[in-house]
Amino acid sequence: MPKTSKQAAKTVNINSASQSELASLQMVGATRARDLVSYRQKNGPFENWNGLKKVPGFSSQLIQDLKSSGATLGGKEEEGEEEW
């Protein structure tokens, strides 16, 4: 049975993934991964998806793409979506 792209994608927890794990996501890349980890180290884990907008280069569309790819916030996925 062939795998769909969602099944084949590796689940990445945005709040705990290393810089290299984040950079492996096609839509993130090395620069955004570095910025995300730096922000997370200074400010703690993201409470909701909207918090990612505070990181340079993370637009609403990119955040939606991350969610669609199967990325998680470690159980906080339902929060912060009403402002889309």
Long-range contacts (C-beta under 8 A, 24 or more apart in sequence): 6-69, 6-70, 9-69, 9-70, 10-70, 11-70, 11-71, 11-72, 12-70, 12-71, 12-72, 13-71, 13-72, 13-73, 13-74, 14-46, 14-52, 14-66, 14-71, 14-72, 14-73, 14-74, 15-40, 15-45, 15-46, 15-73, 15-74, 15-76, 16-45, 16-74, 25-66, 25-69, 25-71, 27-62, 27-65, 27-66, 27-69, 28-66, 31-57, 32-56, 32-57, 32-58, 45-73, 45-74, 46-73, 46-76, 47-76, 47-79, 47-80, 48-73, 48-76, 48-79, 48-80, 48-81, 49-73, 49-77, 49-79, 49-80, 49-81, 50-80, 50-81, 50-83, 51-80, 60-84
